[in-house]
C-alpha cells in the first residue's frame, strides 16, 4: 500500500512538474511576443 501511494504521488508530482514546465514555456512565449510587439 505504501508503495502504491509513493507511485501515485510520483505520477502526481510528474504531472505537476510537466504543468509547470509547459506554463513556463507559455510564459516565455508570451514574454517574447510582448517584446516583439514592443519593438515595432
N, CA, C and O atoms as CSV, one atom per row, in Angstrom:
chain,resi,resn,atom,element,x,y,z
A,1,UNK,N,N,0.833,-1.207,0.000
A,1,UNK,CA,C,0.000,0.000,0.000
A,1,UNK,C,C,0.871,1.263,0.000
A,1,UNK,O,O,0.588,2.231,-0.706
A,2,UNK,N,N,1.925,1.228,0.800
A,2,UNK,CA,C,2.821,2.380,0.839
A,2,UNK,C,C,3.449,2.590,-0.525
A,2,UNK,O,O,3.573,3.718,-1.001
A,3,UNK,N,N,3.845,1.482,-1.149
A,3,UNK,CA,C,4.472,1.576,-2.467
A,3,UNK,C,C,3.505,2.184,-3.475
A,3,UNK,O,O,3.886,3.033,-4.280
A,4,UNK,N,N,2.253,1.745,-3.425
A,4,UNK,CA,C,1.248,2.304,-4.348
A,4,UNK,C,C,1.078,3.794,-4.117
A,4,UNK,O,O,0.957,4.567,-5.068
A,5,UNK,N,N,1.068,4.200,-2.851
A,5,UNK,CA,C,0.919,5.621,-2.533
A,5,UNK,C,C,2.107,6.405,-3.084
A,5,UNK,O,O,1.938,7.492,-3.637
A,6,UNK,N,N,3.305,5.851,-2.931
A,6,UNK,CA,C,4.501,6.530,-3.441
A,6,UNK,C,C,4.450,6.654,-4.955
A,6,UNK,O,O,4.766,7.708,-5.509
A,7,UNK,N,N,4.054,5.583,-5.622
A,7,UNK,CA,C,3.999,5.604,-7.084
A,7,UNK,C,C,2.980,6.632,-7.558
A,7,UNK,O,O,3.264,7.414,-8.465
A,8,UNK,N,N,1.795,6.638,-6.951
A,8,UNK,CA,C,0.775,7.589,-7.387
A,8,UNK,C,C,1.226,9.016,-7.064
A,8,UNK,O,O,0.909,9.944,-7.808
A,9,UNK,N,N,1.954,9.199,-5.972
A,9,UNK,CA,C,2.459,10.534,-5.631
A,9,UNK,C,C,3.476,10.975,-6.674
A,9,UNK,O,O,3.503,12.140,-7.071
A,10,UNK,N,N,4.309,10.042,-7.116
A,10,UNK,CA,C,5.307,10.390,-8.128
A,10,UNK,C,C,4.639,10.749,-9.447
A,10,UNK,O,O,5.094,11.647,-10.156
A,11,UNK,N,N,3.551,10.043,-9.777
A,11,UNK,CA,C,2.822,10.358,-11.005
A,11,UNK,C,C,2.243,11.766,-10.897
A,11,UNK,O,O,2.295,12.546,-11.848
A,12,UNK,N,N,1.687,12.082,-9.718
A,12,UNK,CA,C,1.137,13.417,-9.499
A,12,UNK,C,C,2.235,14.469,-9.578
A,12,UNK,O,O,2.057,15.520,-10.193
A,13,UNK,N,N,3.380,14.175,-8.947
A,13,UNK,CA,C,4.489,15.124,-8.967
A,13,UNK,C,C,4.962,15.346,-10.394
A,13,UNK,O,O,5.257,16.474,-10.790
A,14,UNK,N,N,5.031,14.276,-11.156
A,14,UNK,CA,C,5.482,14.380,-12.539
A,14,UNK,C,C,4.503,15.241,-13.351
A,14,UNK,O,O,4.909,16.081,-14.154
A,15,UNK,N,N,3.211,15.010,-13.120
A,15,UNK,CA,C,2.202,15.799,-13.830
A,15,UNK,C,C,2.323,17.270,-13.437
A,15,UNK,O,O,2.211,18.153,-14.288
A,16,UNK,N,N,2.553,17.534,-12.146
A,16,UNK,CA,C,2.702,18.916,-11.686
A,16,UNK,C,C,3.936,19.546,-12.320
A,16,UNK,O,O,3.915,20.707,-12.730
A,17,UNK,N,N,5.012,18.764,-12.394
A,17,UNK,CA,C,6.247,19.267,-12.990
A,17,UNK,C,C,6.038,19.584,-14.467
A,17,UNK,O,O,6.484,20.622,-14.956
A,18,UNK,N,N,5.357,18.683,-15.172
A,18,UNK,CA,C,5.088,18.922,-16.593
A,18,UNK,C,C,4.214,20.156,-16.772
A,18,UNK,O,O,4.423,20.942,-17.695
A,19,UNK,N,N,3.232,20.325,-15.885
A,19,UNK,CA,C,2.361,21.507,-15.960
A,19,UNK,C,C,3.181,22.780,-15.750
A,19,UNK,O,O,2.984,23.777,-16.444
A,20,UNK,N,N,4.112,22.732,-14.776
A,20,UNK,CA,C,4.961,23.895,-14.521
A,20,UNK,C,C,5.822,24.209,-15.724
A,20,UNK,O,O,5.961,25.367,-16.117
A,21,UNK,N,N,6.410,23.152,-16.319
A,21,UNK,CA,C,7.272,23.361,-17.482
A,21,UNK,C,C,6.477,23.957,-18.634
A,21,UNK,O,O,6.927,24.910,-19.270
A,22,UNK,N,N,5.301,23.406,-18.908
A,22,UNK,CA,C,4.510,23.938,-20.023
A,22,UNK,C,C,4.058,25.363,-19.714
A,22,UNK,O,O,3.940,26.186,-20.621
A,23,UNK,N,N,3.805,25.656,-18.440
A,23,UNK,CA,C,3.417,27.023,-18.057
A,23,UNK,C,C,4.582,27.972,-18.297
A,23,UNK,O,O,4.393,29.097,-18.759
A,24,UNK,N,N,5.798,27.505,-17.976
A,24,UNK,CA,C,6.974,28.353,-18.191
A,24,UNK,C,C,7.198,28.588,-19.677
A,24,UNK,O,O,7.588,29.680,-20.089
A,25,UNK,N,N,6.947,27.544,-20.490
A,25,UNK,CA,C,7.103,27.699,-21.941
A,25,UNK,C,C,6.084,28.735,-22.434
A,25,UNK,O,O,6.414,29.605,-23.240
A,26,UNK,N,N,4.843,28.634,-21.942
A,26,UNK,CA,C,3.810,29.599,-22.332
A,26,UNK,C,C,4.193,31.001,-21.886
A,26,UNK,O,O,4.046,31.957,-22.648
A,27,UNK,N,N,4.684,31.131,-20.654
A,27,UNK,CA,C,5.083,32.441,-20.138
A,27,UNK,C,C,6.206,33.020,-20.977
A,27,UNK,O,O,6.211,34.209,-21.298
A,28,UNK,N,N,7.165,32.162,-21.331
A,28,UNK,CA,C,8.287,32.613,-22.147
A,28,UNK,C,C,7.822,33.061,-23.519
A,28,UNK,O,O,8.292,34.074,-24.037
A,29,UNK,N,N,6.900,32.313,-24.112
A,29,UNK,CA,C,6.388,32.665,-25.435
A,29,UNK,C,C,5.618,33.985,-25.364
A,29,UNK,O,O,5.719,34.821,-26.261
A,30,UNK,N,N,4.855,34.160,-24.298
A,30,UNK,CA,C,4.089,35.398,-24.131
A,30,UNK,C,C,5.027,36.584,-23.973
A,30,UNK,O,O,4.809,37.640,-24.567
A,31,UNK,N,N,6.076,36.406,-23.167
A,31,UNK,CA,C,7.050,37.478,-22.947
A,31,UNK,C,C,7.748,37.827,-24.256
A,31,UNK,O,O,7.966,38.999,-24.562
A,32,UNK,N,N,8.096,36.794,-25.025
A,32,UNK,CA,C,8.778,37.028,-26.297
A,32,UNK,C,C,7.850,37.764,-27.261
A,32,UNK,O,O,8.274,38.688,-27.956
A,33,UNK,N,N,6.592,37.355,-27.298
A,33,UNK,CA,C,5.621,38.027,-28.171
A,33,UNK,C,C,5.483,39.482,-27.753
A,33,UNK,O,O,5.392,40.370,-28.601
A,34,UNK,N,N,5.467,39.727,-26.447
A,34,UNK,CA,C,5.360,41.096,-25.950
A,34,UNK,C,C,6.549,41.937,-26.390
A,34,UNK,O,O,6.392,43.102,-26.754
A,35,UNK,N,N,7.737,41.347,-26.357
A,35,UNK,CA,C,8.934,42.080,-26.775
A,35,UNK,C,C,8.900,42.364,-28.272
A,35,UNK,O,O,9.301,43.436,-28.724
A,36,UNK,N,N,8.409,41.377,-29.037
A,36,UNK,CA,C,8.307,41.573,-30.488
A,36,UNK,C,C,7.368,42.743,-30.784
A,36,UNK,O,O,7.656,43.574,-31.645
A,37,UNK,N,N,6.253,42.801,-30.070
A,37,UNK,CA,C,5.290,43.887,-30.273
A,37,UNK,C,C,5.916,45.218,-29.861
A,37,UNK,O,O,5.703,46.240,-30.513
A,38,UNK,N,N,6.689,45.197,-28.774
A,38,UNK,CA,C,7.313,46.412,-28.283
A,38,UNK,C,C,8.350,46.979,-29.250
A,38,UNK,O,O,8.590,48.186,-29.272
A,39,UNK,N,N,8.961,46.106,-30.046
A,39,UNK,CA,C,9.997,46.557,-30.985
A,39,UNK,C,C,9.432,47.415,-32.103
A,39,UNK,O,O,10.048,48.394,-32.522
A,40,UNK,N,N,8.262,47.041,-32.579
A,40,UNK,CA,C,7.719,47.720,-33.759
A,40,UNK,C,C,7.178,49.102,-33.428
A,40,UNK,O,O,6.686,49.801,-34.315
